[in-house]
Amino acid sequence: MGHNVKIKYYARENTKMTPHSFFAQPIPNGTYGFEEICNEAAENTTIEAGTIRQSVELYMKVVQKKLLDGFRTEVGKQFLTLGPGLTAKVKDYTDKKTGELVVVTADDLTAVGAKGRVTATVNPEFSHEFNRSVKWQKSDKNGNVIETTDDDATLDGDDDTNPTNQGGSGNNTQGGGEMEP
């Protein structure tokens, strides 16, 4: 999957945590809509874009139904797996009347007030292929390229001894949003 296209990123300040830090915030090259994807998938084939669109719509209805039934579902062969997720937590607290620490137990955790969500996991092989194939280009927040001489994404970025290089895996299993460190 050799690509020469670069994806821009900028240094976004992390204002939520200490010590002071910055993290890489990608700037996508745009968004391909559903119709555009169906049209491009039909290029150089005998399949009409409308047939692809209808097939994908039918497929997605089944995926959504199975998610609502509590199943994990694959989207594409070895690409994404969607699944049910639940955000719920309880933590120890200080009783306002007595001032004593109340230690919670597993029995205190319930789904009341919890938030259900859909999780998305990217197939590890595709994540590795993406990491090997994508080239990055530093820019400012508006996408204007910043020329740097030491920003070579082809160099080994797995040096744990460098405190300025604290990269993540790139797998967003939280679903539905950007991850911040």
C-alpha positions as CSV (number, residue, x, y, z in Angstrom):
1,M,0.0,0.0,0.0
2,G,2.8,2.5,-0.7
3,H,1.6,6.1,-0.5
4,N,3.4,9.3,-1.1
5,V,0.6,11.5,0.4
6,K,1.5,13.2,3.6
7,I,-0.9,13.9,6.5
8,K,-0.4,17.1,8.3
9,Y,-0.3,17.4,12.1
10,Y,0.3,20.2,14.6
11,A,1.6,20.4,18.1
12,R,-1.4,20.8,20.3
13,E,-0.9,21.9,23.9
14,N,-2.2,19.6,26.6
15,T,-3.8,22.0,29.0
16,K,-5.5,19.2,31.1
17,M,-2.5,17.5,32.6
18,T,0.8,18.3,34.3
19,P,3.6,18.3,33.6
20,H,3.2,20.7,30.7
21,S,3.3,18.9,27.3
22,F,2.2,18.9,23.7
23,F,0.8,16.1,21.6
24,A,0.5,15.5,17.8
25,Q,-3.0,16.4,16.5
26,P,-3.6,15.1,13.0
27,I,-5.3,17.4,10.4
28,P,-7.2,15.1,8.0
29,N,-6.9,15.8,4.3
30,G,-10.7,16.0,4.2
31,T,-13.6,13.7,4.4
32,Y,-14.8,11.2,1.9
33,G,-18.6,10.9,2.0
34,F,-20.5,7.6,1.6
35,E,-21.6,8.4,-2.0
36,E,-18.0,9.3,-3.0
37,I,-16.7,6.0,-1.6
38,C,-19.4,4.0,-3.4
39,N,-18.6,5.8,-6.7
40,E,-14.9,5.2,-6.3
41,A,-15.4,1.5,-5.3
42,A,-17.4,1.0,-8.6
43,E,-14.6,2.5,-10.8
44,N,-13.1,0.0,-13.2
45,T,-15.7,-2.7,-12.3
46,T,-18.9,-4.0,-13.7
47,I,-20.7,-3.1,-10.5
48,E,-22.8,0.0,-10.4
49,A,-22.2,2.5,-7.6
50,G,-26.0,2.2,-6.7
51,T,-25.6,-1.6,-6.2
52,I,-22.6,-1.0,-3.9
53,R,-24.5,1.6,-2.0
54,Q,-27.5,-0.6,-1.5
55,S,-25.3,-3.6,-0.5
56,V,-23.5,-1.5,2.1
57,E,-26.7,0.0,3.4
58,L,-28.2,-3.5,3.9
59,Y,-24.9,-4.8,5.5
60,M,-24.9,-1.8,7.9
61,K,-28.5,-2.4,8.9
62,V,-27.6,-5.9,10.0
63,V,-24.4,-4.7,11.8
64,Q,-26.5,-2.1,13.7
65,K,-29.2,-4.7,14.6
66,K,-26.5,-7.1,15.9
67,L,-24.9,-4.3,17.9
68,L,-28.3,-3.5,19.4
69,D,-28.6,-7.2,20.2
70,G,-25.4,-7.0,22.2
71,F,-23.0,-8.7,19.7
72,R,-19.6,-7.5,18.5
73,T,-19.7,-7.2,14.7
74,E,-17.0,-7.1,12.0
75,V,-17.1,-4.3,9.5
76,G,-15.1,-5.5,6.5
77,K,-12.8,-8.5,6.5
78,Q,-10.1,-7.9,9.1
79,F,-10.7,-4.2,9.3
80,L,-12.9,-3.0,12.1
81,T,-14.8,-4.7,14.9
82,L,-17.6,-2.7,16.6
83,G,-19.0,-3.7,19.9
84,P,-21.1,-2.7,22.9
85,G,-19.4,-0.4,25.4
86,L,-20.5,0.9,28.8
87,T,-19.0,3.8,30.7
88,A,-19.8,3.4,34.4
89,K,-17.7,3.8,37.5
90,V,-17.8,4.2,41.2
91,K,-15.1,5.4,43.5
92,D,-14.4,5.7,47.2
93,Y,-15.8,8.9,48.8
94,T,-15.9,10.7,52.0
95,D,-19.3,10.6,53.8
96,K,-20.4,14.2,54.3
97,K,-22.1,13.5,57.6
98,T,-19.5,11.4,59.3
99,G,-16.4,12.5,57.5
100,E,-15.4,8.8,57.1
101,L,-14.0,7.3,54.0
102,V,-16.5,5.0,52.3
103,V,-14.8,2.2,50.4
104,V,-17.0,1.0,47.5
105,T,-17.3,-2.6,46.3
106,A,-18.1,-4.2,43.0
107,D,-21.7,-4.5,44.2
108,D,-21.9,-0.6,44.2
109,L,-21.3,-0.5,40.4
110,T,-24.5,-0.4,38.4
111,A,-25.6,0.7,35.0
112,V,-27.9,3.4,36.5
113,G,-26.6,6.7,35.1
114,A,-24.0,4.9,32.9
115,K,-23.5,5.8,29.3
116,G,-23.8,3.1,26.6
117,R,-21.6,3.6,23.5
118,V,-20.3,1.7,20.6
119,T,-16.6,0.7,20.7
120,A,-14.5,0.4,17.6
121,T,-11.3,-1.7,17.3
122,V,-9.0,-1.5,14.3
123,N,-7.5,-4.8,13.1
124,P,-3.9,-4.8,14.3
125,E,-2.5,-5.8,10.9
126,F,-4.2,-2.8,9.3
127,S,-3.0,-0.5,12.1
128,H,0.6,-1.7,11.5
129,E,0.2,-1.2,7.7
130,F,-1.2,2.3,8.3
131,N,1.8,3.1,10.6
132,R,4.3,1.8,8.0
133,S,2.6,3.6,5.0
134,V,1.6,7.0,6.3
135,K,4.0,9.9,6.1
136,W,3.5,12.9,8.4
137,Q,4.2,16.6,7.8
138,K,4.3,19.1,10.6
139,S,2.2,22.2,10.2
140,D,0.6,24.9,12.3
141,K,-3.0,24.6,13.5
142,N,-4.3,26.0,10.2
143,G,-2.4,23.4,8.1
144,N,0.4,25.7,6.9
145,V,3.5,23.5,6.6
146,I,6.4,24.1,9.0
147,E,9.7,23.2,7.5
148,T,11.8,21.1,9.9
149,T,15.0,19.3,9.3
150,D,14.7,16.9,12.3
151,D,11.1,15.7,11.7
152,D,11.7,12.5,9.7
153,A,8.8,10.1,10.4
154,T,10.8,7.3,8.8
155,L,13.3,7.2,11.7
156,D,12.7,4.7,14.5
157,G,10.2,6.4,16.9
158,D,10.3,3.6,19.5
159,D,13.1,5.1,21.5
160,D,11.7,4.9,25.1
161,T,14.8,6.6,26.4
162,N,13.8,9.9,24.7
163,P,11.4,11.7,27.1
164,T,10.2,13.9,24.2
165,N,9.1,10.9,22.2
166,Q,6.1,9.6,24.0
167,G,4.0,8.3,21.1
168,G,0.9,6.1,21.4
169,S,-0.1,3.1,19.5
170,G,-2.7,4.9,17.3
171,N,-5.4,2.4,18.1
172,N,-8.6,4.2,19.2
173,T,-10.7,1.6,20.9
174,Q,-12.9,4.2,22.6
175,G,-15.0,4.8,19.6
176,G,-16.4,8.0,18.4
177,G,-13.8,10.6,19.2
178,E,-10.2,11.8,19.2
179,M,-8.0,10.5,21.9
180,E,-5.8,12.7,23.9
181,P,-2.8,11.5,26.0
